[in-house]
Amino acid sequence: MYIYDSVKKKKLPFEPIHPREASIYVCGPTVYDDAHLGHARSSLSFDLLVRTLKALRYDVTMVKNFTDIDDKIIKKVKETGQSLEEITTHYIARYLEDMRVLGVQENDIEPKATESLEAMEAMIQALIEKDIAYVVGSGDVYFDTSKDANYGSISHQVGSDKDNQSRVEHNSQKRNPKDFALWKACHGDDDICFDTAFSRGRPGWHIECSAMIEKHFPQADGNDEFSIDIHGGGADLLFPHHENEASQSRCATGHELAKYWMHNGFVNIDGEKMSKSLGNSFFVKDALKVYDGEVLRNYLISVHYRNDFNFNEEDLIKSKKRLDKLYRVKKRIVPTKASKPNKKFQKAVMEAMSDDLNISVALALVEKMISEANDKLDINPKDKGLKKETMANIEFIDELLGFGGKEPFSYFQIGIDEETKAKIESLIEQRNQAKKAKNYASSDAIRNEISAMGISLMDTADGVLWEKI
């Protein structure tokens, strides 16, 4: 397995801290609103990573956090009158449901910031005791970046990129302009606060991930050079978030945070970076109103995770047509039971995915397999061995890439509302009764009525099957 390391800026062989184990931490959402396509892209990227590592027989532990205490959430509390817990619980549930529909496997651990305050306080206290963090008069706690000789080694941006430097908060109480908040003291009418030895307040954003990693990936002997194997997230997190995480972790623990850093690209809507400030944020829930989750998944994983993704409906429709081909060949072989996937096909796909998740090559191999299966079935439609192998190939694709697992006839009914489905089923039953009564004129008339609805009927030994044309 080779992965691209964002810090070293090259592909490296994956050599985990502990043999055949893979520890992964991915920065999750701040839960004050519904999940957008950027969240989906990140989740799907690392879902592919986890699936690939599991297929390579690694014992994977995947952790993704929820930031459930933040200024944006507090603003929502004040705007809605709901409690912090009501808002965050609601949006966590919505996020998890959206990801489930997209076929994202459940994470092993999903910690919340509010459940990790003790771990944050302990890390901050350790930094204060080392004089790497300091408390200002207001009760805020800052990290002194000048105490870390390696600050900037993750992003390679500190001190050279004015735009990125402008993102670092400025405060006259700080020792250095680059210092960042570990803890923010409460002031005035703030009522969402937590007690610590340094002040009553709430955590800074960066500290939560470092503390959660140390909490959920404790080192057995303390001698490891790294806390975890892989730290991931969107490309926008590289600086300052991941830079600050890495710095505070190495200073608090004496070892590096992650051996490999992976970052997925942005999602653009018709060429523009997705941003609520531009008014073009596209919620996952809105996309799912129009497109099935598997269709959306297949589209969103079709571009390599490190590249930016230009979301547009024309490409989505093309992607769906490619997925349709898989389900059409699956229709030809159901209800065949799978045997074992073709070794050559399986090996080639795994080699592609082991090359930093080379999804373009993997999908091309899938299309080639489908085309060859159709050609062989045209020659010998009753070839049981071929059918079993093809079904096994599709099950392998579903396990690794997360699509192809649906019942093929129901797949082609996606987009038909329940009322219309009930009407179609009723007309099919009427047609069946007409055929039994040998009233073929009525039977043909009903078939024509169904056809006018954009529905194709197939009379099979297992009954009448239908699909959306």
N, C-alpha and C positions, 0 to 999 in steps of 0.2 A: 504494500500500500504506500503510495506517494501522495503527500499533500503539500499545497503551497503555503508556506509560512509567510505571513504578512510582515513580520519583523525582518527576517533575512531576505525577503523578496525573491524567493526561489522555491522550487519543489524539492522536498526532502523526503527520504524514506521514513515511514512512520515506525519509530522505535520507542514503544511506550516505557514508562517508568518501571512498570512491573510486567513481565512477559505475559502476553495473551490477555492483558487487561487494558481497557481504554476508559479513562476518566475524562468527562466532557462537561464543561459549564458554558451555557449560552445565556447572554443577557436577555431577559424577557421584557414584556411591556410594562409601561406605567399605566395602571388601570383606572383611567378617568373617562374613557370613551370606547367605542367599539373598535375592533381590530380592523386595520386597513391592509392594503395589498403589500405594503412594506413589511408588516408583521408576518403576513402569510409567506412572503418570499424567504424571509429569514428562517421561519419554522420549517419550511419545505427543504431548504438547503441543508439544514442540519439533520433533518429527518432522513434525507438520502445518505448522509454521512453515517448515521447510526445504523441504518439498514445495511449499508455496505460492510461496515465493520462486523456486524453480527453475521452476515453471510460469509465473512472471512474467519468466522469462529472466534472472534474476540468477545470477552466478557465485558460488556459495555455498561457503564453507569452514566446516565444522562441527567443533568440537573439544569433546570431553567427557573429563574426567579420571577416573582411578581413584585414590582415596586408599588406598594400600597400605602405609602406616605410620601407626599410630594406637594409642592406649592400648587400645581395644577389640580390635584385632587382636593386640596383644601379650598381652592376657589370654587370648585364644583359643590362642595359641602355648603358654602355660604350662599351660592346661587340657588340651590335646590331645597335647602332646609333638611336634606337627608343626612344621616350620620355617615361618618367615614366608612364604617363597616358595611352599611347598606350599599353605598356606591361601589366600593371595591369588590364586594362579594358578587354584586350584579355583573360587573364588567369582567371579572375573572371567569364566571360561568359562561358568559357570552363568548369570550375569547376561546375557552376550551371547547365549546360546542362548534364554533367556526373551524377550529383546527381539526376536530374530529371528522367533520364533514369533508375536509380536504384530505383526509387519510393520514394525518400526522399521528404517529404512534405516541402513546402516553409517555411522559417523562418519568423517570424513576423517582425523582424528588422535585417538588415544586414549592420551594420556600417563599415565604412572604417577608418583606422587610420588617413589618410589625411583630413578627414572630422570632426575629433574630436580633433584637435590640441588645440583649445581654452579650452576644458575641461581638457586636459592634463596639459596645462600651469597653469590653475587655481589650480589644485591639487598639482603640483610641487611648486607653489608659497606659497600655504598654508603650505607645509612641510618646506620650507625655513624659513618662518616666525616663525615656531615653533622650529627652529634650529634642525630639524630632518633630513633635507636635507641641503647640503652645496655646494657652488659654488667654484670650484678651479680656479686657475689663467687662465687656458686655456678657461674657460667658460663652461666646463663640470659641470653637477650637479649630485651629488651622494647622495644616501640614506644612512644615518648613522644607520646601523643595531644595534649598541650598545644601541641606544635610545629606542629600542623595546624589552621589557622584554620577550615578547612572540615569538620572532623570532625563528623559528624552530618548532613551535607547529603544523604546518600543515604537514610537511613531516617527522618529527622526525628524520631527517638525519643530520642536521647541527651540526658540531663539532664532529661527530662520524664516518662519512663516508668519507674517504680520496678521494675516486674516485669522489664522488659528489662534494666535496670541490674544487677539481681541475677544476670543470666546472665554478666556480665563477671567473670572470675576475680579473686580478691582475694589479694594477697600483700604482706607488709610490706616487701619489698625494692623494690617498685615506687615510682616517683616520684609517680604519680597513680593513683587507684583505677581509672580507665578504661583504663590502659595494658594492652596485651595481649602475649602471648608470641610472639616470632618464632622462637625456638630454645630447646629445653629440654635442659639438660645432663643427662647420665646420672649416676645415683647408685647406690651400693650394688651390688646384684647385677644391675643392668640390663646386658644383654648384646646388645641390639639397638640399636646405636649407630653413629654415623657421625662421622668426624673433620672438623673445620673449624678455621679460624684462631681462632675464639673459644672453642670447647670441643668435647668429644666428646659427642654427643647426637643429638637428632632434631628435625625441624622442627615448629613450631606449625602448626595446621591452616590458618590464614588465608593464610600466606605462599605455600603451594604454588600456589594458583590465580593469584595475581599473577605469580609467577615463570614459570609455564607460559605465561601469555598473552604475556608479553614474549618468551619463547623461541620460541613458535610463530607469533606475529604481529609479527615485527620490522618496525619502521618504516623504509622505504627512505630517506627524507630526514630523518627525525627532526622534521619540522615539523608533523606532524598534531596536532590538538588532543586526539584520543582514540586509545587503543591498538586498540580494536575497535568494531564497530558495535553489537553486542547482547551483553549478558551476561544469562544466564538461570539459573533454578533455582526451587526450591520457595519458597513465601511465608515459610516459617520461616527461610530463609537471609538475609533482608533485613537483620536485625540479630541478632547482631553480625557475622556472617560477611562479607556483602557490604559493610557499612559499613567494616569493617577492611581488606578488600581494597582498596577504593577509596582509603582514606586512605594506606596504605603505598605504593600504586602512584603516586599523584600526588606524594608526597613523594620517592620514589626516582627518578621519571622526568621530572617536571616537566609531565606532561600527565595528563588524566583517563583513567580506565580504560576506560569504555564510554560511547558516545553515548546508548544506550537500555538500560534495565533492564526485564526482563520476569520475572514470577513467576507460577507456577501455584498453584492452590488446593490445599487439603488433601484427603485421602481420608478419609471417615468410614465406619464400619461401623455400619449401622443408627442413624446419628445421632451416634455418638461419634467424636471424632478418633482416627484409628488410632494406637495407641501400644502398644509391647510391655509397658510397665508396666501397661497396663489389660488385658493378656491378650487383645487382639482384633486383633493383627496378622495380616494375611491375605497369605500368600505367593503370589506369582504361580504358582509350581509347583503349588500346591494347586488354584488356580482352573483351571489348564490340565488337571488330571486330569478335570475335569467338563465344561469348555467349550472348544471349539475356539479357537485363538488369534485368528482373525479375528472370531469372535463376541464375544470379550472386548474386542478392539480397538474394534469398532463401538460397544460399550456405553460403554467408558471415554472415548471422544472425543465422546460425545453431549451432554455438558455443557460449556459454555464453559470454556476452560482457566483463567480467572481465578476462577471460582466454585469453592467447595468441592463435593466430589462425595460424595453419600450412596450408598454401595454396598449394594445389597440384591438378593437373587435375583429378587424379583418384577419389578423394573424391568429386570433383565438378561434375563429371559424375554421381556418385552415388546419389548425391543430386538432380540432374536433373531428374533422374528416379523416385525419390519420388514425385517430382513436377508433373511429367507426370501422376502419378496415380490420382492426384486431377483433372487434366484436362480430364482424361479418364472418370471419373465418371460424370464430368460436361457435357461431350459430350452426356452422356446417358439421361440427363434431360433437355437439351435445347430444345425448347425455353421457358421452364417453368418459370413463374414469381414467385419470392420468397414470402413466407409468413412471418413467424418469425422463428428465429433459435431455435434449441432445447435448452430449458432452462438448462438442466443438462450439456450439452456440453458447452454452453456459460459460465456458472458459473465455470466449471472446468478450462477452458482456462483462464478466467479472474483471477482466484485464482493463477494459475501458473505465469502469467505475473505480478501479484501484489506482488509476492514473488521475488523481485529484478530481474524482467524480466527473469524468469526461462523458457527460450526458449526451452530447451530440453524436459521438461514435456509438454509444449504447443504443440510442433510439434508431440510428441508421441500421444497426444489426437487427433490431426488432422488426423494422419494416421489411428488411430482406427476408427474415424468417417467415413473416406473414405471406409475402409474395411467393416464396418457394412452396409453402404449404398449400396455397391455393392452386398453384400449377400442378402439384402432385395429386391433389384431390380431384382436379379436373380430369386427370388421366385415370385415376382409380379412386372413385368416391367411397368405396367400401373398404379401403385399406385400414383395418383396425389398428395395426401397429403404428401407422402414421398418425391416426387420430389420437391415440393414447400419448404419443410423444409430443404432439402439438399441444394437447391439453396440459401436459407437464411443463412445456415451455412457457405457456401462458401463466400457469400457477407460479412458476419461478419469477416471471416478470412482475406479477402482482406482489410477491413477497419482497422483491428487491426494489422495485420502482414505485409500487403503490397504485397501480392501475391494472385493469383487466379482470378483476375479481367478481364483477357483477354477472347476474344471469343475463345472457345476451338479448333475449327477447324483451325483457323489462328495460334493458338499457335503451332500446330503440323506442320505448314508450315515454322516455324522459321528456318533460315539457307539456305533457297532457294532464290537465287538471282532473281531479277526482270525479267531478260531475260528468265530464266528457267520457272518462273511462267507463263509468257506470252505463252511460248511454250506448257506448260501443259494445260492451259486454251484453247488454240487453238486445241489441240488434243482432249480434252473433247468435244468441239463443233463439231469437225469432227465425233466423235463417236456418238454424239446425232443425227446428220444428217443421219449417217449410220443406226442407229436403227429406225429412222422414215421411212427410205426407205426399212426397213426390210432386210437390207444387214447385216445379223448377222455375217457372216464370217469376213467382214471388221471391224465391231464393235469389235469383239473379238480380232482381230489383233491389233487394236489401243489400246485396254485395255492392251494387253500384252506388247506393246511398252512403255506405261506409267508405267507399273509395272516394267519393266527393268530399269527405271530411279530411282527406289527406292520409288515409289509413290503408295499409296493404294487408290482405289476409293470406294466410298459408294453411291449407288443410294438411294435417299430418296425422300419423298413426296415434299420436298423443292428444289429438284434438285440434281445434282451430287456434292458431297463433296469429297475433297481429303486431304491427309496428307502425310508427310514424314514418311517412315517406319523406 
